[in-house]
Amino acid sequence: MVEFGLKLEDNKVGKWANEYIDYEKLKAVLKRAKACAEYRDSIQSRASKQVVEAVLKERKWRLESAETESPKSPKRDSPLGKNPKGWVRKTDENQGPKPPSL
């Protein structure tokens, strides 16, 4: 597989050269996706079953409420309550864990 990028470059058809995929960028995107998936899996494996179930329940509720609410309908409370266990929602993107960078 190491030679694939070189073979792709060597075998390009001239009039189609601009239409070929940038193989190096594709490899970088796939590497980043793999790193993010591994990071997500490591967090999920450390989270307790109860926390994972609560997050999934919240996501399902949000999807259902987004589909059924009209702009004039009153907002429903989350199945977890307005502020379960005193959790604070983080609004700053710089807070919380980040996926690995490449």
C-alpha positions as a printed NumPy array, in Angstrom:
array([[  0.   ,   0.   ,   0.   ],
       [  2.94 ,   2.326,   0.466],
       [  3.317,   2.613,  -3.293],
       [ -0.345,   3.371,  -4.039],
       [  0.056,   7.153,  -3.854],
       [  3.033,   7.015,  -6.2  ],
       [  1.237,   4.714,  -8.652],
       [ -1.805,   6.976,  -8.61 ],
       [  0.371,   9.983,  -9.417],
       [  2.303,   8.175, -12.159],
       [ -0.812,   6.802, -13.876],
       [ -2.868,   9.988, -14.024],
       [ -4.534,  10.739, -17.335],
       [ -3.49 ,  14.231, -18.399],
       [ -6.883,  15.692, -19.255],
       [ -8.353,  14.307, -15.999],
       [ -5.44 ,  15.278, -13.736],
       [ -7.432,  18.039, -11.998],
       [-10.26 ,  15.614, -11.169],
       [ -8.177,  13.091,  -9.201],
       [ -8.499,  12.927,  -5.437],
       [ -5.69 ,  14.407,  -3.378],
       [ -4.485,  11.143,  -1.884],
       [ -2.346,  12.773,   0.835],
       [ -5.299,  14.891,   2.052],
       [ -7.535,  11.821,   2.037],
       [ -5.023,   9.945,   4.193],
       [ -4.889,  12.888,   6.629],
       [ -8.715,  13.036,   6.87 ],
       [ -8.946,   9.294,   7.507],
       [ -6.173,   9.424,  10.097],
       [ -7.973,  12.244,  11.917],
       [-11.3  ,  10.367,  11.786],
       [ -9.662,   7.253,  13.209],
       [ -8.035,   9.236,  16.032],
       [-11.37 ,  10.887,  16.901],
       [-13.179,   7.533,  16.886],
       [-10.528,   6.008,  19.166],
       [-10.793,   9.018,  21.485],
       [-14.6  ,   8.706,  21.595],
       [-14.348,   4.988,  22.307],
       [-11.86 ,   5.535,  25.126],
       [-14.181,   8.07 ,  26.781],
       [-17.181,   5.789,  26.388],
       [-15.291,   2.862,  27.876],
       [-14.429,   4.934,  30.968],
       [-17.941,   6.329,  31.422],
       [-20.294,   4.451,  33.662],
       [-23.228,   2.66 ,  32.09 ],
       [-25.604,   4.996,  33.934],
       [-23.986,   8.117,  32.444],
       [-24.032,   6.666,  28.92 ],
       [-27.71 ,   5.749,  29.268],
       [-28.538,   9.239,  30.569],
       [-26.749,  10.893,  27.635],
       [-28.505,   8.653,  25.112],
       [-31.868,   9.366,  26.758],
       [-31.196,  13.107,  26.599],
       [-30.194,  12.938,  22.92 ],
       [-33.307,  10.938,  22.047],
       [-35.482,  13.426,  23.931],
       [-33.869,  16.38 ,  22.115],
       [-34.439,  14.778,  18.71 ],
       [-38.061,  13.98 ,  19.52 ],
       [-38.789,  17.412,  20.967],
       [-37.173,  19.143,  17.978],
       [-39.457,  17.208,  15.637],
       [-42.675,  17.845,  17.589],
       [-42.266,  21.427,  18.81 ],
       [-43.555,  24.355,  16.842],
       [-42.092,  27.833,  17.416],
       [-45.1  ,  28.778,  19.574],
       [-45.242,  25.613,  21.69 ],
       [-43.879,  25.803,  25.237],
       [-40.509,  24.207,  25.933],
       [-40.627,  20.889,  27.728],
       [-38.213,  19.999,  30.5  ],
       [-35.499,  17.499,  29.759],
       [-36.1  ,  13.973,  31.073],
       [-33.081,  14.598,  33.278],
       [-34.634,  17.714,  34.784],
       [-33.684,  21.34 ,  34.411],
       [-30.282,  20.912,  36.029],
       [-29.662,  17.316,  37.076],
       [-27.174,  16.901,  39.917],
       [-26.16 ,  20.55 ,  39.643],
       [-24.403,  20.041,  36.325],
       [-23.285,  23.19 ,  34.587],
       [-23.46 ,  23.317,  30.836],
       [-20.201,  24.468,  29.322],
       [-20.661,  27.235,  26.809],
       [-17.019,  27.963,  26.07 ],
       [-15.552,  25.776,  23.326],
       [-12.188,  25.901,  25.081],
       [-13.527,  23.978,  28.072],
       [-13.67 ,  20.23 ,  28.412],
       [-11.624,  17.456,  26.841],
       [-10.6  ,  17.719,  23.242],
       [ -9.952,  14.97 ,  20.702],
       [ -6.324,  14.298,  19.906],
       [ -4.71 ,  16.539,  17.327],
       [ -2.494,  15.22 ,  14.608]])
